[in-house]
Amino acid sequence: MTTDFRIDKLRVPVSLIMLGGEELNGSMFVQSVSPNRMGREEIPDVLNGEEAFFPLAQEGGTLLVAKDQVREVVVRGDFSSPFVQTNARRVPVELTLTDGAIRTGEVYLEMPEQRPRVLDFLNRYAQRFVVLYAAGGVCLINRSLIEHVRPAD
């Protein structure tokens, strides 16, 4: 039995770096309308969703990728701050991952004014991937693989 029910999806080019170091290039799918907020769904919505796997379209077909096996996802392009609230405070940080890789960029602290520290943000952050705004794009880092953070403030 076939149905005509279909959700329109957009393709977003990404590079994945897996736990073993392998780099996978392809496109992730996002909905043109987000089920959780105004505007379209974004890559952090997909990665931080409760599902354990997501599809990655490649030239040879589609891979079903386990989120827990992804070290980081790079979304290339010019992003002012599409993934954050307008009242969030931007803070430069240096993240060191468990394999020794270092990533620098900025995180947006979506915290009450009485708790604006990076420490408070990290201790209350419950999502699977941390969004880091870096030169040339946005990098989503698997939170469980962050060894330590050096705030620049």
Summary of the structure (lengths in Angstrom):
residues: 153
radius of gyration: 16.1
end to end distance: 58.6
largest distance: 58.6
contacts: 397
relative contact order: 0.18
helix: 12%
strand: 48%
